[in-house]
Amino acid sequence: MTEEERVKLAKYSRGHSTPVRLMKRAKIVLLAAEGKTNAEIAVEVGMARGPVGTWRKRFAEKRLAGIEQDAPRPGNPSP
């Protein structure tokens, strides 16, 4: 993780105008960078382990863009 990414994630994780979903995703990535496990992170952010792993993977693959956008949902797209 670059210093620029770390600063932006820290801003997201404590921003009062940041959507809650983005705040949680930022916290997930920051806690992972501290070496915490998915189980520990899940407890800390109040989320199941599965989504924690998903957001960690998306950050690893797509960096900030991966957590700033919602994941595609299954099923037919809305009209």
C-alpha atoms as a printed R data frame, in Angstrom:
   type eleno elety resid chain resno       x       y       z
1  ATOM     1    CA   MET     A     1   0.000   0.000   0.000
2  ATOM     2    CA   THR     A     2   1.348   3.399  -0.917
3  ATOM     3    CA   GLU     A     3   1.435   6.313   1.508
4  ATOM     4    CA   GLU     A     4  -1.041   8.166  -0.710
5  ATOM     5    CA   GLU     A     5  -3.467   5.217  -0.531
6  ATOM     6    CA   ARG     A     6  -3.026   4.998   3.240
7  ATOM     7    CA   VAL     A     7  -3.836   8.709   3.659
8  ATOM     8    CA   LYS     A     8  -6.937   8.457   1.478
9  ATOM     9    CA   LEU     A     9  -8.140   5.319   3.282
10 ATOM    10    CA   ALA     A    10  -7.626   6.997   6.667
11 ATOM    11    CA   LYS     A    11  -9.672   9.954   5.453
12 ATOM    12    CA   TYR     A    12 -12.455   7.619   4.283
13 ATOM    13    CA   SER     A    13 -12.396   5.630   7.535
14 ATOM    14    CA   ARG     A    14 -13.148   8.646   9.714
15 ATOM    15    CA   GLY     A    15 -14.957  11.002   7.345
16 ATOM    16    CA   HIS     A    16 -18.294  12.248   8.612
17 ATOM    17    CA   SER     A    17 -19.654  12.687   5.086
18 ATOM    18    CA   THR     A    18 -18.271   9.344   3.837
19 ATOM    19    CA   PRO     A    19 -20.934   6.679   3.134
20 ATOM    20    CA   VAL     A    20 -20.887   3.962   5.816
21 ATOM    21    CA   ARG     A    21 -20.161   1.217   3.273
22 ATOM    22    CA   LEU     A    22 -17.025   3.035   2.058
23 ATOM    23    CA   MET     A    23 -15.978   3.778   5.643
24 ATOM    24    CA   LYS     A    24 -16.143   0.055   6.499
25 ATOM    25    CA   ARG     A    25 -14.239  -0.935   3.362
26 ATOM    26    CA   ALA     A    26 -11.477   1.541   4.161
27 ATOM    27    CA   LYS     A    27 -11.236   0.210   7.724
28 ATOM    28    CA   ILE     A    28 -11.010  -3.346   6.392
29 ATOM    29    CA   VAL     A    29  -8.036  -2.485   4.195
30 ATOM    30    CA   LEU     A    30  -6.286  -0.473   6.913
31 ATOM    31    CA   LEU     A    31  -6.719  -3.241   9.498
32 ATOM    32    CA   ALA     A    32  -5.464  -5.812   6.979
33 ATOM    33    CA   ALA     A    33  -2.370  -3.660   6.453
34 ATOM    34    CA   GLU     A    34  -1.788  -3.898  10.213
35 ATOM    35    CA   GLY     A    35  -1.681  -7.685   9.851
36 ATOM    36    CA   LYS     A    36  -5.087  -8.523  11.328
37 ATOM    37    CA   THR     A    37  -6.938 -11.635  10.181
38 ATOM    38    CA   ASN     A    38 -10.290 -11.618   8.399
39 ATOM    39    CA   ALA     A    39 -11.940 -12.906  11.589
40 ATOM    40    CA   GLU     A    40 -10.464 -10.095  13.697
41 ATOM    41    CA   ILE     A    41 -11.398  -7.483  11.117
42 ATOM    42    CA   ALA     A    42 -14.946  -8.846  10.821
43 ATOM    43    CA   VAL     A    43 -15.504  -8.457  14.561
44 ATOM    44    CA   GLU     A    44 -14.035  -4.959  14.598
45 ATOM    45    CA   VAL     A    45 -16.100  -3.606  11.693
46 ATOM    46    CA   GLY     A    46 -19.271  -5.604  12.478
47 ATOM    47    CA   MET     A    47 -19.369  -7.647   9.297
48 ATOM    48    CA   ALA     A    48 -19.148 -11.322   8.292
49 ATOM    49    CA   ARG     A    49 -15.744 -12.775   7.323
50 ATOM    50    CA   GLY     A    50 -16.790 -13.475   3.718
51 ATOM    51    CA   PRO     A    51 -17.321  -9.831   2.728
52 ATOM    52    CA   VAL     A    52 -14.133  -8.849   4.562
53 ATOM    53    CA   GLY     A    53 -12.176 -11.224   2.329
54 ATOM    54    CA   THR     A    54 -14.013  -9.952  -0.740
55 ATOM    55    CA   TRP     A    55 -13.088  -6.316  -0.068
56 ATOM    56    CA   ARG     A    56  -9.480  -7.177   0.742
57 ATOM    57    CA   LYS     A    57  -9.227  -9.042  -2.557
58 ATOM    58    CA   ARG     A    58 -10.843  -6.214  -4.520
59 ATOM    59    CA   PHE     A    59  -8.384  -3.714  -3.038
60 ATOM    60    CA   ALA     A    60  -5.466  -5.994  -3.901
61 ATOM    61    CA   GLU     A    61  -6.689  -6.315  -7.492
62 ATOM    62    CA   LYS     A    62  -8.018  -2.826  -8.240
63 ATOM    63    CA   ARG     A    63  -6.560  -0.650  -5.463
64 ATOM    64    CA   LEU     A    64  -8.764   2.302  -4.355
65 ATOM    65    CA   ALA     A    65 -11.101   1.983  -7.344
66 ATOM    66    CA   GLY     A    66 -11.967  -1.528  -6.149
67 ATOM    67    CA   ILE     A    67 -13.414  -0.367  -2.847
68 ATOM    68    CA   GLU     A    68 -14.873   2.933  -4.033
69 ATOM    69    CA   GLN     A    69 -17.305   1.147  -6.369
70 ATOM    70    CA   ASP     A    70 -19.970  -1.303  -5.224
71 ATOM    71    CA   ALA     A    71 -19.440  -4.910  -6.252
72 ATOM    72    CA   PRO     A    72 -21.576  -6.205  -9.121
73 ATOM    73    CA   ARG     A    73 -24.694  -7.929  -7.888
74 ATOM    74    CA   PRO     A    74 -26.055 -11.223  -9.248
75 ATOM    75    CA   GLY     A    75 -29.228 -11.373 -11.291
76 ATOM    76    CA   ASN     A    76 -30.684  -9.368 -14.116
77 ATOM    77    CA   PRO     A    77 -29.732  -5.695 -14.285
78 ATOM    78    CA   SER     A    78 -32.365  -3.108 -13.424
79 ATOM    79    CA   PRO     A    79 -34.026  -1.399 -16.397
